[in-house]
Amino acid sequence: MALVLPSELVVDRFLPTVRAMLATRLADRGMTQQEIATKLGVTQAAVSKYVSGESGGDDRFRDHPETVATVDRIADGLAGGEMDGYDALSELLALIRDLEDRGPICELHEEEMPALRGLGCDLCVRGLDPDVRAERDVLANVRTAARTLASIPEMAAAVPNVGTNVGMALPDARDETDIAAVPGRIYEIGRRIEIPANPEFGASKHVATAVLAARSIDPEVRGAVNVATDEALLEAARALGYDPLEFDADYEDRGEHLRDRFAERGSVPRVVYHQGAFGIEPITYVFGETAVDAAELVATLLEEATT
């Protein structure tokens, strides 16, 4: 994995672009190339390239509204004498902090370090605190679980028409925004499993509802996968010592209904299912302590069901 610091991108991509933008705007405001060079701390030859458009630069900064506004503000201040180098530096540092907070610098960082994609990375803003690590671990777990599902030979037949999803809750999850899942769900296309995107928090209301209901009874249960209800799979669960729990599909508040059913059982079964209703496809939820645990149980159940 390439190890790239955001500061490298600031130096290599952001700073040359902003200098070129400032040089052009200061020239438009009547300053000579030598005066511009003195203000920017570069050579007159560099200013000549900036002004002539030979310096290149990155369009994602050049076209970024906040960057444009900041550069215009600095150019006005330097040209009019209302700003000095200290003031300009202060403006640029504030801009960089904003661009590192899910802005263009963050986008560039993810391009240079693909391992950061889908992690909701905000190290530049918050640092590596326990909350960030927990979010990162949950997203990584769901990614692994999705790949596990895609590798199961029998999985294509188990994907319902509405699609499959796999989710996992943060340790102190309160609502669906604390549950990571795959946006757009996982689909079967041509007997192959398609995972459309990296997991995100708040990506699946249905899986989140099931996980939150389970956690209200057993906080250790944080992962779930939904598959099509199939009698062979339910029989496989029974054969392996799991006692599937049936619930009604058409309850208006499914979360409350699931909590009631779990409370009646006195625990959260690893397998719960419904047989569908008018306009509702039969669905089975497989639970685990993590998303990977749930996905691995799905693999075990499907293997048992087909032998």
N, C-alpha and C positions, 0 to 999 in steps of 0.2 A: 504493500500500500504506500503510495506517495505521501510524504509528510510535508504539507504546505501550510505555512502560517498565513493568517489573513493579512498580516503586516507586509508580507512579500507582495501580495496582490495590490495593496495600497501603493507601494513603491513602484511596482512594475507596470500597473495598468491604470490605477486611478490618478496618481500624481502627474504623469505625462499628459494625460487627457485634460486635466484641470489647468495645468500650466498653459497648454495650447489654447484653451478656451479663454483664459485670462489675458494672454498675450493679444489675441485677436480683439477682444473687447476693449482693452486699453489702447490699442492702436486706433480703433474706431473712435475713441474719445480724445484723440489728438496727441497722445504721448509718442515720443520717438522710440525707436528700437533700443537705444542705449538706456533710456529712462526705464523702459519696461524691464530690461535685463537687470538693472539695479534693484527694482522693486521685487522681482521674482527670484533673484539670487542665481541667475544663469548667465550664460554668455550671450553677447549680441548675435552671434551666429545661430545659437539655439532659437532665439526670438525670431530671427529671420525665417527659420524653418517652420516655426509655429504659425507665423502670420501667413506664410505662403501655402500652408496646408500640407506640408511635406512630413509632418511629425507623426501622422497616423493617429492613434488613440483608440479608445473603445466607445462605440456608439451607445452602449447601455448607460454609460455615464453622461455622454454628450447630450443624449435625449432625455435624461432623467429630470423631471420637473423640479425636484428639490435641489439637485445639483445646479441646474440652470439658474434658479432663483438665487442661490448662494453666490455663484460666480458673478452674476450681474450686480449683486449687492456689494461684493468686494471690489469689483471694477469701479463702480461708482464712488466707493469710499476712497480708494487709492487715487483715482484720477482727480477727485475733488478735494483731497487733503483731509477728509474727515476720518480716515483710517490710516494706521501705520501697520508695520509688519506684525506686531503683537495682536492687533485686532483681527487682521486677516487670518493669522494662524488659529486664533480662537474660533473663528467662523468655520474654518476647514476641519478642525478637530471635532466640532459639534456635528458637522456634516458626516464625517467618517463614522462616528458612533451610530448615527441614524442609518447609514448605508450598510452597516454590519448587522443591524437588527432586521433580518429577513429582507434586506434590500439587495442592490446589485453586487456589493462585495460578498454578501452571503451566497448569492447565486453563483458567482465565480468560484467561490471556495468549494461549493458542492461539485462543480464541474471538474475542478482540479483534484478533489478528493471524493471520488464517487462513493466511498464508504460512508460519507455523511448523509447521503440522500435518503430521505424518508425518516430521518431521526428527529426531525423538528429541532435541529441543532440551534442552540442560542448560547453557545459557550462564550462568544464575544461579549454578550450582554450580561449574562447571569453567572458565568463561571461554572465550574463543575461542582454543583451542590447536590445533596442527596436527591432532591426532586428531579433534577435533570438526569441523574444516573438511573433513577427508577423508570422514568419515561423511556430512556434509551433502551434499558433492558427489556421492557415490555414490548416495544416496537421490534426489537431484534427477535424476541421469542415468537411473536406472531409471524414474522417473516419466515422463520425456520419452520413453524407449523404449516404455513401455506405451502412451502416447498415439500414438506413431508406428505401432505395430501396429494400434491401433484405427482408424487412418485409411486403412489399406491396403484397397482394394476387394476384393481376392481373399483376404483374411485369414480370413474366416468359414469358407471351405471347408478351410482349412489347420489349423484348431483340432482337435486329437484329442479323443476322447470324455472323456479324463481332464482335459482343459483344457490351456491353454498357460501358460507362465510365462516371465518374463524376469528375469535376475539379473545382479548385478555384485559383484565381490569388492573388499574394501579392499586397499590396496597390499601389506599384509603379512598377508593372510588365512591363518588356520591351520585353521579348521574352519567348519562351516556357519553358525555364528552371526556370522561375518564376511562373509557373503554376503547382500546385500539382494535381495529379490524381492517379488512381490505376494502377500499372504496370500489363501488361498482359490483362487488361480490365476485366469487369465483365461478366460472362457467365451464361446461363441457362443450367442446366444439370438435366434431369429427373424432370422437373417442379420445380426445386429448383434453387435459385440464389447462385452462387459461387463467392466469393470475394477472389482472389488468393493471395493477399499480402496487406500489409499496404501501404498507399499512399506515393508517392515520388514526388519530383519536377522533371519536365521534362519527366514524364512518358507517356504522351499522346499528340502526335502532332496534331491530329484532334480536340480534345476538346480545346487544347490550341489555335489553330488557330481561332476557333469560339469565345472564350473568349476575346482574344486580339482584334479581330475585334469589338466586342461589346464595350469593354472599350475605344476604340478610339473615340466612339460617346458618350458613357455614362460611365464615370469612376466608377459610383456606381455599375455597373453590373460586378460582379467578379466571378459568379458561373454558371455552365452549366452542363446539362445531355443530352446525346444522346440516343434516343430510335428509334424504327422502325416507319416509317411513316405509319399512319393508319387513314383512313377517320373518323372513329368514334372518335378518339382522337382529330382530328382537329375540328370536330363538337362540341365536348365537350368544347374545348377552346373558340369557338365562343359563345356557350351558356353561358359561364361564363364571357363573356365580353372581351375576348382577341381576337385580330384580327391577325391570323397567317400570316406570311409573307413567300411567296414562293421565292426560289432562284434557279438558275441553278446548277445542280450537276457537270457538266463537265468543269467548268472553270479551267484553268491551275493554276491561282492564286486565290484560294478560299478566302483567307483572304481579298484581295483587292476587290473581287466581293462582299463579305458580307459587307464590309465597304461602298461600293457604294450603296448597297440596303438599308442599315440602314440610310445612309445620305438622300436617296430619301424619305424614310418614315419620316425622321426627328426625329427618336427615335429608340430605340432597343426594338422590340416586345418581349414579353415573350416567344413566340413560333414561330420558323422559321423552314421551311422544304424544302426538295426537293423530287421529284418523281423518282429519280434515273436516270441512263443513262446506256449505254453499259458497263457492268462489274462493275457498281456502284450501290449498294443497296440503296433504298430510306431511308432517315434518317431525323429525326426531332430533333432539338435542343430546349431544354427548359432552359431558362435563369432565374437567380435570383441574388439578391445582394450577396448571399453567395451560397455555394454548397448545404447547408441544405435547403435554400429557394427554390432552383431549384428542389431538390428531393421531397420536400413537395408538390410543384406544380404538379410534375409528379403524385404523389399519388392522388391528387385531380382530375386531368384530367382523370386518369384511372378509378377512382371510378365513375365519372360522365359518362364516356363512356360506362360503363357496367350496368348502371341503366336505 
